[in-house]
Amino acid sequence: MTRLSTFDKALLNLLQGDIPICSHPFAEMASRLGTNEETVLSRVRELKAAGFLRRIGTFFDSNRLGYQGTLIALKVEPSELNAVAEAVNRYPGATHNYEREDQYNLWFTLLTPNAEYESNILAEIRSLRGVEDMLRLKANKKYKINVQFKLQ
Amino acid sequence: MENFSRQDKAIIRALQEDFPLCEEPYKILAERVGISEEEFLRRVRQLIDEKKIRKMGAVLRHREVGFNANALCAWHVPPDKLDEIAQAMSLNAAVSHCYDRTPVPNWNYNLYTMIHAKTRDECEKIIGELSTATGVGDYKILYTKKEWKKTGMKYFCEGLPTN
């Protein structure tokens, strides 16, 4: 694993915050880090290629775009778990899908434009072989969504 | 539901793809939508003001940066204290997500936090501290065993061909 230098950590901390909304955002970041645009861009590309960055881009508030989010827990027969996980992955609205250590062993979030759309997808998933139970946990208030890791 | 114009949707679809790593990234995105860079930047600022954009930036792969113990912790919180407790838990830096969710029969947990730590011991210590600080003793730790998928949502693509 590539060791992160002090500069890398400062760069990643800045990059996790807000990318400037201006014509040359990486030049703006460079001036805050005391370097130049080319240095920032080349290092960001390298860190991305080395797998440190999951995604660089825009994160929307799904509710404000008219989408609803639900957390679904499935109790799946262990022998069918891989097949069910792969079937869930195929839905574009299933954005996060994790195997967890519990009798409810597969947990995923589902974003859909309306309740009917959600119900149709969940009916399909509930009927997959090996799915023994399903919990449907509708999101109310989001108190925190902040996937930022301060690197020191 | 608010109506989004075709152009709004085109801007959102351009923004939700990987951010171009080049000197003038917004110019490239604007070209995809067919508008000027200036107009594109104006619309991005507007989407931020309207809080439709939460953040523009990077998400790290937390395992690569050393966070190996990740758990969803579900809490059973008295409804009249939900707001206060959720806000208190959100202040903890190890908590990345904190949502309240409607409980269902046989599953009375109503508050959900994602906790990230370097080890399980550290993770359990954080959860113990949250429990003590808020007085919530009924909780369930659901460790992540395998990540099957974690991706950004593609909005306004229903009915479009997927890969």
Interface residues (C-beta under 8 A of the other chain):
Chain A: M1 L4 L12 L15 Q16 G17 D18 I19 I21 C22 S23 H24 P25 F26 A27 E37 L41 V44 R45 K48 G51 F52 L53 R54 R55 I56 G57 T58 F59 F60 D61 S62 R64 L65 G66 Y67 L71 A73 A85 E86 V88 N89 P92 G93 A94 T95 H96 N97 Y98 E99 R100 E101 D102 Y104 N105 L106 W107 F108 L111 P113 N114 Y117 L135 R136 L137 K138 A139 N140 K141 K142 Y143 K144 I145 N146 V147 Q148 F149 K150 L151
Chain B: M1 E2 F4 I12 L15 Q16 E17 D18 F19 L21 C22 E23 E24 P25 Y26 K27 E37 L41 V44 R45 I48 E50 K51 K52 I53 R54 K55 M56 G57 A58 V59 L60 R61 H62 E64 V65 F67 L72 D83 A86 Q87 M89 S90 A93 V95 S96 H97 C98 Y99 D100 R101 T102 P103 V104 W107 Y112 H116 K140 L142 Y143 T144 K145 K146 E147 W148 K149 K150 T151 G152 M153 K154 Y155 F156 C157 E158 T162
